[in-house]
Amino acid sequence: MTTSDQVGLRIRTVRRQRGLSQAQLAHPELSDSYVSLIESGKRTPTGAVLELLAQKLDCSLSYLINGVTAEQMEDIELALGYARLALENGEVREARTRFTELLANNNLTGLTALRQETEFGLALAHEACGDLDQTISILLRLREEDMPVDRRVEVAMVLCRAYRDSERLSEAVQVGEQMLAGDARMPWSDSLVELAATLLAAYVLRGDLLRARQFAAELLNAADTLGTPRAIVAANWNASIVAHTTGHHEEALSFAERAMAVQTETGDPRGIARTRVALQQRRLRGRPAEAESVRDALRASVDELDQTSVSQVDRARVRVELACAEYMTGDLTEAAEHAKAGMELVPEFGHVLGAEAHLLLGRIYGAVGRSEEAAAHVASVRDWLTPLPDTRRSASTWYATGETLEQLGDADGAVEAYQRALSCAGL
């Protein structure tokens, strides 16, 4: 059946239920022959005509268009609202269940916009649970459908981010560049700047630093022109990533602090929590002397992140960063506990964060003389890094692995790790 056939069938069904003839339904605004053509699917009624017929038939307009009653529509919107709320509150598994159950509702089939919103919500819930393969699968399907430009940009942004976090950097760059080269490229908007910022992070991880610095400057200009908090936060935060990666640590902190200042004005708990952790990470790398205050801030951030809809990777990252801060302040027992907690949260898709957690544990155990455990954790670094593509971040972790193996007295292993670092760096 075509859409016109379905609409016509619903009009005829309700008309008969109301005990009306075609002439009675038509009079006085329409002709009975026109109503007959609509009911047979030979004419597609305008929106105004549909509204008129809904009034005459005493039924909801949504039922005539989609086959969904006003009560059913209210139930769908309520269920979608609860699913969104669970995601925003950090109840990511409950959110995933609610979105999945809603998609099983047959009444959602004809409601394209609501169905797409539900699928997008499910993709975000999968991402927050650490299941990036499912996230990518859903978003690839959505990307093939017709949808408003803003939603297309959002889908591309999350897809780019999921590819990036899966270390599938070529695909992340391809998704971002395709969207930026399309019709949505101009004018700049909040969602487009956020997509571009996600792409920028992929450039950095891929080691394309010249392109990254140029693109970061372009994004900063675009954000300043827009003057909106979302754009300013996204552009400044990712400019901070570029500056940090290229060794400009004070510049990186300046960008990060501006992003944090604007982010606190947005009232977005998820964004505030993630930005606060990332700022402390910048401080820890750029100003090691502030490790104690960074540690205290990260301790508070653990609870803050657990109460928001951040991804499982974000929850793991804050614990690994806290472990690093504890290690730098000399509290090795706490450092080990936080590193293990972070390692348990890293999803199984092989994130470089898992390698970093094992490497930190290797250093901690090496520092207290537990050589066998230290060696076992450093050996696990290879298991996490070997399946991943060669990226700048992988190169950095391989190099740190080489340094740790040297400290543990494994000269051959250190040479191998240094060679892998050179290979990842393209040398």
C-alpha positions, 0 to 999 in steps of 0.5 A: 500500500502507498501512503495515500492508500493507507490514509484513504483506508483509515478515513473510510474505516473511521467514516464507517465506524461513525455511520457517515456516508461519503456525502455526509462527510464531505458536506459542505466544504468538499464534494463526495466525489473528492472524498471517494477519490481520497478513500480509494487512494487516487488523490492525496489530500492536503494538510488542510483537508486532512485537518478538516476530515480529522475534525469531522471524523472526531479523530486525531490528525496523527491517526489519519497520517500515521495510523497512531492515535493521540493516546498512542502518540502520547505513550510513545513520546512519554517513553522516549522522554524517559529513555532520554532522561535515563541517558542524561542521568548516566543510567546508560544500561537502562537507557539502552533497554528503554530505547530498544523496547521503544523500537519494538513498538509497531506504532513507531514504524510510521513515525519517521522522525520519532523512530530516527530519534529513538535509533539515534538515542539507542546509538548514544546509549550503546556508545555510553555502554562501550559497545562502539560496534553497535553504535557504528552499525546503527549510525551507518543505517541512519546515515542512509535515510532522509533527515534534517541537516542538523540531525545528519550532522549530529549522526556524522559527528557521533559516527566520527567519534565512534570510529575515532574511539575505536582507533579506526582513524581513516574512517573517522576522517572520511566521515567528517570530511565528507560531511564538511564538504557537503551541503552542510558545510556552510554556514557554520553552526554549533553542530557543524563546529562540534563535528569539525572538532571531532574530526580535528581530534582524529587528525591529531591521533593520526599524526596529521599535525600540520593539518590539525594546527591549520584546522584548529585556527579555522575552527577558533575563528568560526567559533568566535564568529558564532559566539555560542557556548557550544562552538566556543567550547568545542573549538577551544578544547580541541585547539588545546589538544593540538597545542598539547600534542605539539608541545605547546603546554601553556597554550594548551592550558590556556585554551582548555581553561577558556573551554572550561570557563564557558562550559560551566555556563552551559549547565550541561552536566555531561559536558562539564564533567568531561571538560573538567577531567580533560582540563586536569589531564592538561594540568597534570601533563603541563604542570607536574608540580600541581599533581597534588591539587590535580589529584584532589580535583580528579577524586571529585570528578570520579563521582561527578562522571558516574552521575552523568551520561558519559561513555564507559571510556570516559569513566575509565579515563578519569580513573586512569588519570587519577591513578597517574596523579596518585603515582606522581604524588607517591601514593602507589597503593591508591594509584594501583587501585585506581589503575585497576578500576580504570582497566576493568572499565575499558571496553574490549574493543582494544582501546589504547587506554587499556594499554596505558592502564597496564603500563601504569600498573607495570611502573607502579609494581616496578617501583615497589619491587614486585617485578614479576607483576610489573613485567606481566602488566607491561607484557599486556601492553603489547596485547592491547597495542598490537591489534591497533593501527599505527597512530601518534598515540600508539607511538607514544605508548610504545615509547613509554613501554620501552622506557619502562622495560628498560627500568625493569631490566628487559633490554631486548623488550625495550628495543622492540618497543622503541622500534614499534614506536618508530614504526607507528610514527612513520620512521 
